[in-house]
Amino acid sequence: MRKTSLYIGLSIVIITLLASCGGEKKEKQISVIVKPKTTAIKGDLGEYFEVVNKEYQINKNDMFNVIAVEVKRNEKAFSFSTEKLNPFGVNDNEAYHVGFGIELYSNKGAEMIKNATGDGFSGPYNSEDVMSLMKLKSNEIGIIRWSVNKIEELVDFEITSAIEKSNNSSLSNENQLNEGDVDFDEFISGYEKFANKYLAFSEKFKKNPNDPSLTMLLTEITTEASEWALKQTDFNNCSNPNYINRLLKVQAKLSKAAVNISN
């Protein structure tokens, strides 16, 4: 089972809190246009899909720069069963893992790569995007998204793909803890509490950013976010599918909270 990295989400929490509540104005939105280098998709799934050849706009805002790429399913039948599929990093209790990645290029060359086999935020923006493509019928078009940290000078991109037969032997003991001495039940429960507190703060901030009671709560959340960021190794050591699914749900709450504050 591949390890899940959720450290990016914690960084987003800290950066968002400091930027949104520090009295600074939001930076002006910038749009960047990129094109596919080729409509062909590299990797294992390339014979079943192609990129729609068009210009794609990435909007730069305070936090999330997202590129949404249109992918078309061709008429070739899959050579494997699609009944038991999961995106890489989501669950190991399936027949196959599938994934799509993006290679972004600036006018200086390769800028960044989001791996086709990436987990969580290192891969697609949402694992459901992967599954939506795998459910397309012939000639149907779907969308898959990635978050982009830096968009200046980007000019084009290529899409990659991967499929791998699952190794279910890792599920022989689903309750077994991972490397180290971390009690992941307790660890993730604490992370969930932090995410709930941050989400509640963001909703309160969205209603009234000038609420004086937010100041003390901001201090608490920023401190806790810094503490969680120091636990990156513990996040990366979590490889049990059950724990990973819980972590991804918590990450979704953090992302929602970040969007609440950035809007």
N, C-alpha and C positions, 0 to 999 in steps of 0.2 A: 504493500500500500504506500502510495506517495505521501510525503509529509505536507501538511497544510501550513502555509504562512499567512498569518493574520496581522502581522506587525504593521503593514501599510494602513490598515484601518485605524489603529491606535494613533499613528502619526497624523492621520486626517483629523481625528478628534482634537488633538492638541492644537494643531495649526488652525482649525476652524474656530475653536473657542477664543484663541488669542486674537485672530484677525477680526472676528465678528463683534466682539465685545470691547475692543480696544479703541473704539471711536473713529477708526479709519474708514474712509469711503471705499466702496467696492471699486476694483479696477475696471476700466472700460472694457466691454466685451470686444473680443477680436475674433474674426472668422478666418479660417485657413481652408483652402481648397486643395484636396489631394486626389490623385487618380490611381487606379490599379496599374502596376507595371505590366500585368498580364491578366487575362481572365481565367487562366488555368490555375488550379489550386494544387499546390505541391503536397506530396505525402500520400498516405494510404487511401484517403477518401477522394482524391482528385479525379478519379474516373467516374464519380457519381455527381459531382457538383461543378459549377463554374461561377465566377464572380460577374455580376452585372456591370458592364462597362459604362461607367458614367462618372461624373465628378461628385465627390463626397465632401461635405462641409463639416469641419470640426469647429465648434464654438468654444472659445476660451473664456472662462468665467473665474470666479473666486476659487473654485475647487475642482469640479468635475469637467474634464475635457473628454467627451465621448465621441467616438467614431462609430457610426452604424453602417455596416456594409451589407448590401443586398447580394444574396446568394441564390442561384437558380439550380434546381434539381433537374438532371437530365433524364433520359428514358432508360438508362441501363439499370437493370435490377441488381439489388445488393447481393453479394455473394455470401452473406452471413445473415443470421436471424436478427431482426430488429425488435423482437419482443422483450429481450432482456439486455437493455443497454443502459448505461449511465455515463455521464461525463467523468473525465478523470478527476479523482480526488473527492468524489461525492459519496460513493458507496462501493464496497468491494463485493457485494453479494449479487453480482450480475454476470452474465456470460461474457460481455465485452465492455470495455471502456473506450469512449470516443472523445475526440477533442479537435478544436480548430484554433489556430494561432494566427498572429499577424506580425509581419516584419515591416516596420516603418522606416522610410529612408528620407533623409534630408538632402539638401544640395551638396552636402559634404560626405554622403555615403550612408551606411547603416546607422540609424539613430537609436532604435530600441526594438526589442523582439518580445512579443507575448507568446509564450510557448503553447503549442497545440496540446501538450500534455500538462499544462500548468494547473495549479490548484488555486481555488479561491480567486483573489485579486491579481494573482500573477497570470491568470488565464483570462477568459472572456469576462465581460462585465457581469454577466449572470449566467449560471450554468443552464438555466432554462432555455437560453438562446441556442445552445448546442442541441438540446433535445428537439427544439422546434424545427431545426433544419433536418434532423433525422426522420421527422414525421412528414416531410414534404412529399407530395405526389409528383409525378412526372410533369415538368414544365412549370411547376409552382415556384414562387419566389419567397424566400424568408429573409430575416434580418438577424445579424449577429453583431454584437457591440463589444468594444474594448474601451477602457479608460486610458487616457494618454496623459502622461505627466508633463510633457513638453511638446508644444506644437509648432513653435517658431521654426521656419525654414523647412518644414516637412513638404515634400513634393509628391511622393507616391508610396505604394505599399504592395505587398504580396501576401496572400493567404496561404497558410499551411494547414495540414491535417494529420491526424494519427488515429489508429485503432489498435487495440491490444486485447488479447484474450485475458479474461480475469483469472486471478489465482485465488480461488475460494479457500485454500488451505489456511489463509490468514484469519479465517473466521472460526477456527476451532475453539477459541475461547474469547467470546466477544466482550467479556467483562474484565479481561486481563489488562492491567495497567501497562503503560509504555515504558520506555527507557527512563532511568532515574527514579527518584523517590517521590515524585509528585502524585498526590491524590487528585486525579482528574475530575472526579465527581465534585469534590469540594472546590477545586480550582475553577471549573467552569461555572459552578453556582455563583461564585464570587464575581466572575466576569459578567454573568447575566444581570446581577444586581447593579453593577456599574453601568451596563448598557441601559437598563431601565431608568436609572437616575438621569443619565445623559439625555435620553429620549424625553423624559418629563421636563427637563430643563429647556430643551429645544422648543417644545410645544409652548411652554410658558413664554419663552423669548419671542417666538413668532407672534404671539398675541399682543405682547407689550414689551418691546426691547428696552424701554426706559423704566421698567419695574425695578425699584431699588432693592427688592429682596433677591434679585438675581446676582448681585455682587458677591455675597457670601457663598452662594451655591456655586458660582463660577470658580471661586478659589478651591472649593472642595473637589469639584470635578476635574479641574486642571491638575491638581495634586495627584488624584487617583489615576488619571490618564498617564501621567509620568511614571507612576509606579507600575502600571500594567505594561507600559512600553519596555520597562527593564526586564520583563519576563518573556522576552522574545524566544529565548531558548526553550522555555517550557511549552510555548505554542508550537514550535517547530518539532518538538518531540512527540506531539500527539498524533498517533497514526491509527488509532482504533476508529473504525468507521462510525460507530455510534457517537463517539465524542466529537469527531469531525463534523458530523451533521449538526450537532448542537452548537458548535462553534460558528458554523456558517449562518445559523439562524440568529445568533447574537450579533454577528457582523452585519446582517441585514438591518438590525435595529440601529446600529451605530451609523450606518449609511443613511438611513431615513432621517436620523437626528441631524446629521451633517447637512443634508439637503434642506431641512427645515430652517436651519440657521443661515445658510447661504442665500436662500431666496428672499 
